[in-house]
Amino acid sequence: MVDLTICIVSFNARDTLNNCLTSIFTHEKKLSFEIIVVDNNSSDNSVRMIQEAYPSVKLICNKFNRGFASANNQAIRIATGKNILLLNQDTLLIHDNSIKSMVDFLDSNHEAGVCGCVHLDLDMAEVNSNDSFPNVFSVQNISLRNLFPKRLKKSEVNVFSPLECDVITGACFLFKRSLIDKIGFMDEDFFFYYEETEWCYRVKKAGWKIYWLPFVEIIHIGGRRFGDTPIFLEKYFRKSEFYYFKKTSGIFVAYLYLMLFFSFCTIEVLKATLGYYARYNTDKRRMHLQNLKNQLDLIAQTLSY
């Protein structure tokens, strides 16, 4: 058994994945590990690149895009590591033995089941890497989020002290293999988003603790700035949110979430409509019109839940 199994889900990101793998082999010299890449039917020769450049990497090739949770479960099922790291294809290790530091922490802390680290973008600015459990009010609007517990940020804490939190971002998610026997695999009904949030919910419900390590840093190229979600991914994000509340809090709370979401979408529709007619600048009118279309599309998506 190796110290660590690193699971990477890949989809059409050959060069980014290549950089990620290179950074692992460059910076992790004091840790015995295996790497399993699950390719979700990429069309950019990612599979060939792995086979030629990284023959030691175990490769699972799917015939269709199975999503994040399902693909990770495939890797976890064949993992031989005492600990398992879910690592995004768009991450880069930038310091020697950073993952070993995380493994050492997890091994020495019997109450800890999961840990994560600080995420930086390519400009070395901090991006999302942890969170508190969401509720139906905090997820609706960025101004409402400020009323609830905030995410931990490196600039606001003692960088030498591990801090307990609710959720670790799935881009760099280290956990003890023994957790699988206690709480099971990731829920494959989450195609994209919220799979790690729901899994963390089960981890804490089972009595384990989750820690964020501010003394360990990686780069997460696709990491979101605090509060940002690309609009073209919003419908997947919201569908996963609905399922999360339905599973963890019941159908009443899930439909309360939909009612609140519908209300905020309606407000945005009105704002976009008024903005379109009030602005004579072509670019601003186009922006408001696009926002109007986006909000109507999101409302239509919610009606299908």
N, C-alpha and C positions, 0 to 999 in steps of 0.2 A: 504493500500500500504506500502510495506517495503522500507527501504532506498536503498537496493541493491539486485539485482539478479545476482548470480554468475553462469555463464554458462561454463560447462566443457565438451568437446568432448573427448570420451574415445575409445581406440581401443587396446585391448590386452596388457594392462598395469596395471593389478590388484594391484600389490604391490605398484607401483609408485602412482597410483590413491589413494590408501588407505593412503599413506603418505601425499599426497596433501590435502585430506579431513581432516585428523587429524590436520594438521598445521592450517587450516582455523578455525576449532572449538577451537583450543588451543589459537590462537593469536587474534581473533576478538571477543572481549567481549562487545564493546561499540557501536555496529552497528547492526541494525535489518536487517537481510538478509535471503534470500532463496537460495538454491543451486539446480540447474537443471543439471543433467548429461545425456548426449546423448551418448548412447553406439552404436558404429558402427559395430554391429555384432561380438563382441569379442567372442573368444573361450576359454578363460582362467578363466571362472567363475567370471569375474568382476561384472556381474549383481547380482549374488547371494551374493557376498561380500557386495555390496551396500545395498541390501535388508536386510541383517542380521545385519550389523554393523552401518548403517546410515539410519534408517527408515524415518527420516524427509526429506531426499533428494528426490526430484522429479526425476523420471527416465523415459527416453524415450528409447525404445529398437528398433533399426532398424534391418531389416532383411538382409541388405547388407551395405557395407561401402559407405556412402553418401558423404564422404569428409568433409573438415573443414567448408567451407562456408555454405553448405546446412544444416549440422547438427547444427551449431550455429543458423541459422535462425529458425530451429524447436524450439530451446529453447527460443529464443527472442520472438517468437509469443505467448508463454504462460507465459512470464515473467510478474511479477507484481511490480517489483522494479522501483523506480524513476530513478535510474541509473542502468546500466548493465555492468558487468565485464566479458569479455571473458578471461578465465584462462586456460592455458594448464594443462594437466594431470601430466606433469613432472615438475611442479613448487612447491616450498615450501615457505610458509611464515616463516620468521625467527625473526621478531620483532613484538611486540604487537601493534595492531591498525594501522598497516601500510596501509591497505586498507582503513581504516577510514580516514587517512590523505589524501589519494587521493580523496575520496568522498567529504571531507570537502573543498578541493581545487576546485573541479569541481562545487560544489554548490555555492561557494562564487565568482566565476568568470563567469560572464554572457557571456563573449565572447568565453569562452572555450567550445568546444564540446567533445574533447577527451583528455585523458592524460594517460601517462605511467610512468614507473619507471626504476631504474637501475636493470639489471639482472647480477647475479653472478653464476659461476659454482660451483661445489662442492669443488673446491680448493680456492673459494672466489676470483677468478679472474674475471674481468668484461668481459661479452660477449655482442653480439649485442642486443640492445633494442630500437634503433631508427635509422632513416636514412633520407636522403634527397630524393626527388623524382628522380627516375632513368632516364637516357637518353640513347640513343642507343650506345653512346660511352663509358659511364662510366661503363656499365654492361659487357663489352666485356673482360676486362683484368684488373687484379689487379693494374698493373702499370698505366693504364689509369685512374682508379678511383682516384688516387692521384692528378689528375689535377682538380678534381671537389670537391664541398663542402664535408667535412668529417662528419662522424657520431660524435655525441656528446659523450664524455667520462667523467666519474665522476672525474677522475684525472686531467682533463683539465679545469674544470669550477668551479664557486662558488657553493658549494654544498647546499647553503641555498636559491638559487634563481631558481624558475621555468624557464625553457627555451623553447621558441617556436621552433618547428621543423616541418618537413613535414610528417613524417611517424612514427608511434609507432608500435613496433612488436606485433603481435597478441597473443603472449603468455601471456601477461598481458595488456589488452586493455580495459580501462574504458571509457564509453561514456554515455551521457545523453540520456535517452529514447526518448526524443522529437526529436532527430535526425532522427529517423526512419520515422516520418511523413514528414520530409523535403527532405530526400535523398533516402529513401527506404532501403531495406535489402541488405545484402552482395550478390554479384553476384555469383550465384551457378554454372556458367560456369567455375569458378576457382575451380578445385578439390583440389589442394594442391599448396600452395605458391601464393603470390601476391594478395590474396583476401583482406587483410587489407591495402595493398598499394593502390589499386584501390579505396577502400572505403574511405581512407584518402584523396585521390584526390577529391572525391565528397564532402567530408566534407569541405575542404578548398575552393572549388569552390562555395559552398553555403554560404561562408562568415564566417564560424566558425574558431576558432583557435585550434591548437593542441599543447599540452605542454608535456614536459618531466620533471619529478620531480627527481632531483639528490639526494634529501634527503630521498627518499623511496627506499628500497632494497628488492629484493626477490631472491631466488635461482631458476635458470632455468637449470635443469639437462641436457637437450638436446640442450641448447643454443649453437650457433655456434661462434667460435672465429672470430674475424674480418677478413673477406675475405674468409672464408672456406665454401664450400658446398660439402657434401658427393657425390662422383661420381655416386653412384647408384640412387641418387635422382635428378641428374642433368637433365635428360630428362624431368621430370615433371616440374622442375624449369624453364627450357628454354621454354617449351610449354606455361607456364603461363606468362612468360615474353613477348612472341610474342603476346599473346592475350591482355595483358595489353597495349602494344604500339598500337595495332590495335584499341582498344576501346578508348584510351585517346588521341591518336595523328593521327589516320587515317591509311589507308592501305599502303600508300606510306612509311611512317616512319616504319611501321611494317616490310615491305619487305627490307627496308634499314638495319634494325636490323638483319634480316636473312642473308643478303649479308655479313655484317661485321662478324657475327658469323661464317658463312661458311668459311670466310677467315682465321679467327683465328684457327678454327678447322683444316684447311688444313696445317697451320704452325705447329700445334701440331702433326699432322700425320707425317710430314716430320721430325720433331725433334725426334719423337718416333722411326721412321724407322732408322734414322741415329744412334740414341742411341742404338738400338738393335744390329746393326752390329758393332758398335764401342766398345761396352762393352763385355768383355769376362767373367765377373763375372755373374754366373747363376742367382742370385737374381736380379741384375740390368737389365739383359736381359729380365727376366720375367716381371719386372716392366714396362719396355718400351713396351713390347708386349701387356700388359694389357691396357696401356694408348692408344696404337694404336687402339685396339678393341673398347675402350670406345669412342674415337673420331669418329670413323667410324659409331658407333651406333648412336651418337648424330647427325651426318650429315644425316643419314637415317631418323631419327625422324623429322628433319626440313623439309625434302622433303614431308612429309605427311601433313604438315600444310595447 
